Amino acid sequence: MGKSDADEKILSYNDVVLRRSDLDILSGPYYLNDRIIEFYLSYLSSSHPSQDILLVPPSIAFWILQCPFAEALKDFLEPLHLSEKELVLFPVNNNEDVNAAEGGSHWSLLAYYRNANLFVHHDSCRSLNSEPAKKLYKAVVGYVGSSESGAEARFLECTDSPRQVNGYDCGLYVTAIARAICDWRVNSIKTDANDLWFSVVKERVTPSAVHCMRTEILVLIRDLMAKHSGKHAQE
């Protein structure tokens, strides 16, 4: 496949543009890129429409992580209205080079839950991303607001988070854990549950379930492509 074929746009979904090369990534045992993760988080946002939930795109999470100026960070974060959200999910990447597109070698997920006044870091590879996750936490903790007692939200490294069994599925674990947490949030509202999502994540995010995520996302993209083509054919 030539470079032009790989760069061919295949789908525009919300603000995300997917390309032919993204299907190749999903078709094989490869590390997920920013676009695929951004697409799936955008899909989750559409599937869980709520003003209380925010799924932050990888590019924005990366910019927050690398922003060197406090005033610029403030101007950037204010439109996100973090203090009004009950649940915020941040994909974390260990890329340290702002000039390296699609850089980094590992994904993890940082989840903030207001009711618990807590940030939880889920890392599928033994806290490999603990440092960038803590850096991201420190960048945003002052913008989520304090608890009723005035206490700042805490950071928790989830040592019992599901573990990947190979060197390339970390992005899939991010998507699977994000889905489990979003589903938990919807059910917790219905049941008025006070516990966190850990048991749900442990039950649902297994190696076999994560392996299936690659095909699920691929099928989802192809279904959306077919719907998009059908819509244009009727116009």
C-alpha positions, 0 to 999 in steps of 0.5 A: 500500500502506498503512502497516499493510500494509507493516508486516505480519509475513510471516516469523519466522526464528530471531530475525529478523522480516521485514515486507511492506515488506522484499519491496518493497525486494528487488523493486526497486533499493533500499538494503537495510535492517538486517532483510534483512541480519540475516535473510541473515546468520542464514540463513548461520549456519544453513547453516554451523553451526559453533561457530567462526563468528560472524556478528554481526547489524547491530544488535549491530555498531551498538551495539558501534560506538556504545557510549560506556562501556568497562564496558558494552561489556565486559559486552555483548561477553563473551557473544559469546565472541569469543576462541573464534571462528575467523571473525567477520563484522561488518556495518558501517554509517556511521550515527552517530545512535543515535536514527535507526532504519534510518539510514546510507547505506552498508554494508560488511563487517569480517571477523576471521580468527584464523589470520591474526590479522587484521581485513579490511575489505571496502568496495564503495565505495572505503573509504567506511566506513573510519572506522567500520570502524576504530572497530569494530575498535578496540572489539573487538580487545582481546576476540578475544585475541592471537596465540601471539606475543602480538601484537594482531590487525591491521587491513587495508583490502582495496583490491582488494575488489569494487566496486559499480556503482551507489549502492544495492547495498552491502548486497548486496555485504555478503551476497555477500562474507559468503557467499563467506567462509563457503564459503571457511572450510568449504573451507579446513578440508577442504583445510587452505589457508593463504591468505585468501579474497581470490581466492574473493571476487574470483571469486564476487562480481561485479556480475552475481552481486551483482545476482542476490543480490537475487532469490536472497534474495527467492526464499529468503524466499518459500520459507521463507514457503511452508514456514511456511504449509504447516507451519501448515496441517498442524497 
